[in-house]
Amino acid sequence: LFTVFAAFLFLIVLILISHSISTDIETDYATFGILKSQGFSRKKLSRLFFAQYLAAEVLGVFFGTFLSIPIESVITNGCRLITGTMPEGGISAGKSLLLIGSILILSAVLIFIKTLPLGKISPVKAIGGGKEDVYFDSRIKLPISKKLLSLTLAARQFTSAKRKYLGAVFISVILLFFMLTVNLIMNLMTSKNALLAMGTEFADIAVFCSESAGE
C-alpha cells in the first residue's frame, strides 16, 4: 500500500516538473532567445533545468533518508498490529539506492525531453519581442467588455491556456486525494474498528494469572 502511494506521488512530481518546465520555457522565451544569441546552446540551457530539479530531488533524498529511519519503526509497529505479521524492520540500503537511482534517471529523461523545445527557440523572434501571443491565442474569441474588464480578461486568458489551468486543477485534485488517503491510512492504523475487523480481540476487563505460585 505504501509502495503504491509513493509511486503515485512520484508520478505527480513528474507531472509537476513537466508542467513547470513547459511554462518556464514559454514564459521566458525571450530570455532564452537572447541567451542563445550570446552563444548558449540548447545543452547549456538544459543544464540549468537539470541542476535546478535534480538538486532539489537529491536534497529531498538526503533529508528523506534520515527521516525515514524513525518513521519506519512507527509504521512497522502499526502494520504489525493490523496485519498480524512480523515485518522485517530497518531500511534496506540496496533497495534504497536502486529506487533513488531509478527516480533520478526517470527525472533526468523527463527533463531532457521537456527541454528539447529550447533548440527551436529563435534569437531573432526573441529579440523582436518573443514568440506568438501565448495569453490570448485561442480559437474561442471571447469578447472583452469595458464594464467587466477584469472578468472578461480573466475568461479570455483561461480560454487561451485551457490545458495549463485544467492541468493545475487535475494536479490539485490528485494531491487532495492523496492527502485524504494518508489521513485515512493513519486513522486505520490506530482505529479500534480496523483492528476488530482484522480479528483483534478487545475486552473491557483483562485478568492475568500471576507467575508466582504463592500468589
Sequence and secondary structure as in RCSB ss.txt:
>XXXX:A:sequence
LFTVFAAFLFLIVLILISHSISTDIETDYATFGILKSQGFSRKKLSRLFFAQYLAAEVLGVFFGTFLSIPIESVI
TNGCRLITGTMPEGGISAGKSLLLIGSILILSAVLIFIKTLPLGKISPVKAIGGGKEDVYFDSRIKLPISKKLLS
LTLAARQFTSAKRKYLGAVFISVILLFFMLTVNLIMNLMTSKNALLAMGTEFADIAVFCSESAGE
>XXXX:A:secstr
 HHHHHHHHHHHHHHHHHHHHHHHHHHTHHHHHHHHHTT  HHHHHHHHHHHHHHHHHHHHHHHHHHHHHHHHHH
HHHHHHHH      S  HHHHHHHHHHHHHHHHHHHHHHTGGGGG  HHHHHTT SS SSS  SS     STTHH
HHHHHHHHHHTHHHHHHHHHHHHHHHHHHHHHHHHHHHHT HHHHHHTT    SS     S S  
